[in-house]
Amino acid sequence: MQLIYELWNFQCNGNSAYIAIEINDDVGNVKGLHLSGKQSTNMKQENKIAIVTGANRGIGFEIARQLSENGFSVIVAARDKKKGNGAAEKIGGHFIQLDVSNEKSISDFADEVKKNFGKVDVLVNNAGMLEKMDSDILTAKSSLMNSTFATNAIGPVLLAQAIFPLMEKGGRIINISSGGGSMTDGVGGWSPIYCVSKSLLNSFTRHLAYFLKGKEISVNAVDPGWVRTDMGGKSAPRDVGEGADTAVWLATTEKTPTGKFFRDRKEIPF
């Protein structure tokens, strides 16, 4: 369902006033009305579209929720229709089904985004997988490697390829990585295939940043830390708000670098 935002700026007693109306394009109903004495940071985001993959739960859902609170129209991308629709309803977003490990699904998703929204300002590649059997690289099966790499690294690149033509100057791609993917920190011995997939995602981040720099589209990676989610487990020290913070900051801050790796809003070495 496409949403259109109409914005008027006028003078009232010598001050600038802003009215923004959100309209359902299919039936013409007014969905929201915003009036402000001055244009706020959130108002600047009113016309912005953000995609968050894997946004039906955990860090992805929290990123989507916070972006929605910041005024973005958020596209919740997830494999599960029921969970994806439920998440979108909770944050006032829009669900479009997506399996990042499937090229046809990526192509169909991009077509649907173009048809209903016309542009994208922010892409957050958050969807990921970590299998319980991922414990020892000496016994890891090729099937585990292929599925993990497809979801955690190759899928985000293919999605970026499909979405960047819809981005204008200032567009942002944010890849949710992991400290386990660092090539400078010591190897911890946990989930080695997952960690290698995040190392690959970090490398893809740098190369995407290089090739998109001329289009003024930034590409950065984020380590959210060890977060209490279905994937991170109950013992993790961070909540989803802390895990989502740096990605939301990169999506909303006025200027961003490109080709960098961040944790807690600070650049860290790859």
C-alpha positions as CSV (number, residue, x, y, z in Angstrom):
1,M,0.0,0.0,0.0
2,Q,1.6,3.3,-1.1
3,L,1.6,6.3,1.2
4,I,2.1,9.8,0.0
5,Y,3.1,12.7,2.2
6,E,2.1,16.3,1.3
7,L,3.9,19.1,3.1
8,W,2.9,22.8,3.2
9,N,5.1,25.6,4.7
10,F,3.5,28.9,5.5
11,Q,4.0,31.9,7.7
12,C,2.0,32.4,10.9
13,N,2.5,35.6,13.0
14,G,6.0,35.9,11.5
15,N,7.0,32.3,12.2
16,S,7.3,29.3,9.9
17,A,4.7,26.6,10.4
18,Y,4.5,23.2,8.8
19,I,1.6,20.9,8.0
20,A,2.2,17.4,6.8
21,I,-0.6,15.1,5.7
22,E,-0.2,11.4,5.2
23,I,-2.6,10.0,2.6
24,N,-3.5,6.4,1.7
25,D,-3.0,6.5,-2.1
26,D,-5.4,3.6,-2.7
27,V,-8.5,5.0,-1.1
28,G,-7.6,8.7,-0.4
29,N,-8.1,8.5,3.3
30,V,-6.0,10.8,5.5
31,K,-4.0,8.6,7.8
32,G,-2.1,11.2,9.8
33,L,-1.8,15.0,10.3
34,H,1.3,16.7,11.7
35,L,1.5,20.4,12.7
36,S,4.6,22.0,13.9
37,G,5.8,25.5,14.7
38,K,9.2,24.6,13.3
39,Q,10.4,21.7,11.3
40,S,11.7,19.0,13.6
41,T,14.3,16.3,13.0
42,N,11.4,13.8,12.8
43,M,9.6,15.9,10.3
44,K,12.6,15.8,8.0
45,Q,12.3,12.1,7.9
46,E,8.6,12.1,7.0
47,N,9.3,11.4,3.3
48,K,12.0,8.9,4.0
49,I,11.7,5.2,3.3
50,A,13.7,2.5,5.2
51,I,13.9,-1.2,4.6
52,V,14.9,-3.4,7.5
53,T,15.4,-7.1,6.8
54,G,14.7,-9.7,9.4
55,A,12.5,-7.1,11.1
56,N,9.9,-9.4,12.6
57,R,11.9,-9.9,15.8
58,G,15.0,-9.1,17.9
59,I,17.4,-6.4,16.8
60,G,15.7,-6.0,13.4
61,F,12.3,-5.3,15.0
62,E,13.8,-2.8,17.4
63,I,15.7,-1.0,14.5
64,A,12.4,-0.8,12.6
65,R,10.5,0.4,15.6
66,Q,13.0,3.2,16.3
67,L,13.1,4.3,12.7
68,S,9.3,4.5,12.7
69,E,9.4,6.6,15.8
70,N,11.9,8.9,13.9
71,G,9.4,9.4,11.2
72,F,10.5,6.9,8.6
73,S,8.0,4.8,6.6
74,V,9.5,1.4,7.4
75,I,9.3,-1.6,5.2
76,V,9.4,-4.7,7.4
77,A,11.1,-7.5,5.3
78,A,10.8,-11.0,6.6
79,R,10.3,-14.6,5.4
80,D,7.3,-15.4,7.6
81,K,4.1,-13.6,6.5
82,K,2.3,-13.9,9.8
83,K,5.2,-12.7,11.9
84,G,6.1,-10.0,9.4
85,N,2.6,-8.6,9.2
86,G,2.4,-8.7,13.0
87,A,5.6,-6.7,13.4
88,A,4.6,-4.2,10.7
89,E,1.2,-3.6,12.5
90,K,2.9,-3.0,15.8
91,I,5.1,-0.2,14.4
92,G,2.8,1.2,11.8
93,G,5.0,-0.1,9.0
94,H,4.5,-2.0,5.8
95,F,5.3,-5.7,5.3
96,I,6.8,-7.2,2.2
97,Q,7.9,-10.8,2.2
98,L,11.6,-11.4,1.6
99,D,13.9,-14.4,1.8
100,V,17.4,-12.9,1.4
101,S,18.9,-16.3,0.5
102,N,16.6,-16.6,-2.5
103,E,17.5,-14.5,-5.6
104,K,13.9,-14.7,-7.0
105,S,12.6,-13.4,-3.7
106,I,15.0,-10.5,-3.7
107,S,14.0,-9.6,-7.3
108,D,10.3,-9.8,-6.5
109,F,10.9,-7.7,-3.3
110,A,12.7,-5.0,-5.1
111,D,10.0,-4.8,-7.8
112,E,7.3,-4.5,-5.0
113,V,9.3,-1.7,-3.3
114,K,9.7,0.2,-6.5
115,K,6.0,-0.2,-7.4
116,N,4.6,0.9,-4.0
117,F,7.3,3.4,-2.8
118,G,9.3,4.5,-5.7
119,K,12.5,5.1,-3.7
120,V,14.5,4.0,-0.7
121,D,16.6,6.1,1.6
122,V,17.9,3.5,4.0
123,L,18.6,-0.2,3.7
124,V,19.4,-2.1,6.9
125,N,20.7,-5.6,6.1
126,N,19.9,-7.2,9.4
127,A,18.6,-10.7,8.5
128,G,20.9,-13.5,9.6
129,M,21.2,-17.0,10.8
130,L,23.3,-19.0,13.3
131,E,22.8,-22.8,13.5
132,K,23.3,-24.8,16.7
133,M,25.4,-27.3,14.7
134,D,27.9,-24.5,14.0
135,S,30.4,-25.4,16.6
136,D,33.6,-26.8,15.0
137,I,35.1,-25.7,11.7
138,L,36.9,-29.1,11.4
139,T,33.6,-30.9,11.1
140,A,31.3,-28.2,9.5
141,K,29.4,-29.4,6.4
142,S,29.4,-27.6,3.1
143,S,25.6,-27.3,3.4
144,L,26.0,-25.3,6.6
145,M,28.6,-23.0,5.0
146,N,26.5,-22.5,1.9
147,S,23.3,-21.6,3.8
148,T,25.0,-19.4,6.3
149,F,27.0,-17.5,3.7
150,A,23.9,-17.1,1.5
151,T,21.9,-15.5,4.3
152,N,24.5,-13.6,6.2
153,A,26.7,-12.2,3.4
154,I,25.7,-13.0,-0.2
155,G,22.1,-12.1,0.3
156,P,22.8,-8.6,1.6
157,V,25.0,-7.9,-1.4
158,L,22.4,-9.1,-3.8
159,L,19.7,-7.0,-2.0
160,A,22.0,-4.0,-2.2
161,Q,22.4,-4.5,-5.9
162,A,18.6,-4.6,-6.3
163,I,17.9,-1.6,-4.1
164,F,20.6,0.9,-4.7
165,P,19.1,2.0,-8.1
166,L,16.1,3.3,-6.0
167,M,18.4,5.4,-3.8
168,E,19.3,9.0,-4.4
169,K,22.4,10.9,-3.1
170,G,22.6,10.5,0.6
171,G,21.2,7.0,0.6
172,R,22.5,4.6,3.3
173,I,23.2,0.9,3.4
174,I,23.8,-0.5,6.9
175,N,25.0,-4.0,7.3
176,I,24.5,-5.7,10.7
177,S,27.7,-7.6,11.3
178,S,29.3,-9.0,14.5
179,G,32.5,-8.7,16.5
180,G,32.9,-12.3,15.6
181,G,33.7,-11.2,12.1
182,S,36.6,-9.0,13.1
183,M,39.9,-9.7,11.5
184,T,41.8,-7.8,14.2
185,D,40.3,-9.3,17.4
186,G,41.3,-12.8,18.5
187,V,39.3,-15.8,17.4
188,G,36.9,-16.8,20.1
189,G,36.2,-20.4,18.9
190,W,32.4,-19.9,18.9
191,S,30.2,-20.5,15.8
192,P,33.1,-20.3,13.3
193,I,31.0,-20.5,10.2
194,Y,28.8,-17.6,11.4
195,C,31.9,-15.6,12.3
196,V,33.5,-16.2,8.9
197,S,30.2,-15.1,7.2
198,K,30.4,-11.8,9.1
199,S,34.0,-11.4,8.1
200,L,32.8,-11.8,4.5
201,L,30.0,-9.3,5.1
202,N,32.6,-6.8,6.4
203,S,34.7,-7.3,3.3
204,F,31.6,-6.8,1.1
205,T,30.8,-3.6,3.0
206,R,34.1,-2.1,2.1
207,H,33.8,-3.0,-1.6
208,L,30.2,-1.8,-1.8
209,A,31.3,1.5,-0.2
210,Y,34.0,1.9,-2.8
211,F,31.7,1.2,-5.8
212,L,28.9,3.4,-4.4
213,K,31.0,6.3,-3.3
214,G,30.6,8.1,-6.6
215,K,26.8,7.9,-6.2
216,E,27.1,9.4,-2.7
217,I,25.5,6.3,-1.1
218,S,27.2,5.3,2.2
219,V,27.8,1.7,3.2
220,N,28.8,0.8,6.7
221,A,28.9,-2.2,9.0
222,V,27.7,-2.4,12.6
223,D,28.6,-4.7,15.5
224,P,25.6,-4.6,17.8
225,G,27.3,-6.5,20.5
226,W,26.0,-9.6,22.3
227,V,22.3,-8.9,22.6
228,R,19.5,-10.7,24.4
229,T,17.5,-12.1,21.5
230,D,16.5,-15.6,20.2
231,M,19.9,-15.8,18.6
232,G,21.9,-14.2,21.3
233,G,20.3,-16.0,24.2
234,K,19.2,-14.9,27.7
235,S,22.7,-14.6,29.0
236,A,23.7,-11.7,26.7
237,P,24.5,-8.5,28.6
238,R,22.8,-6.1,26.1
239,D,19.1,-5.4,25.4
240,V,17.7,-4.9,21.9
241,G,17.7,-1.1,22.4
242,E,21.4,-1.1,22.9
243,G,21.9,-3.5,20.0
244,A,19.8,-1.3,17.6
245,D,21.2,2.1,18.7
246,T,24.2,2.4,16.3
247,A,22.3,1.3,13.3
248,V,19.6,3.8,14.0
249,W,22.2,6.5,14.5
250,L,23.8,5.8,11.2
251,A,20.4,5.9,9.5
252,T,19.4,9.3,11.1
253,T,22.5,11.3,11.7
254,E,23.1,14.2,9.4
255,K,26.3,13.0,7.8
256,T,27.9,9.6,7.7
257,P,31.3,8.3,6.5
258,T,31.4,5.2,4.3
259,G,33.2,1.9,4.3
260,K,33.6,1.9,8.1
261,F,32.8,-0.6,11.0
262,F,31.1,0.8,14.1
263,R,30.3,-0.3,17.6
264,D,28.5,2.0,20.1
265,R,28.6,4.9,17.6
266,K,32.4,4.7,17.4
267,E,34.5,3.4,14.5
268,I,36.4,0.2,15.2
269,P,38.9,-1.7,13.1
270,F,37.7,-4.3,10.7
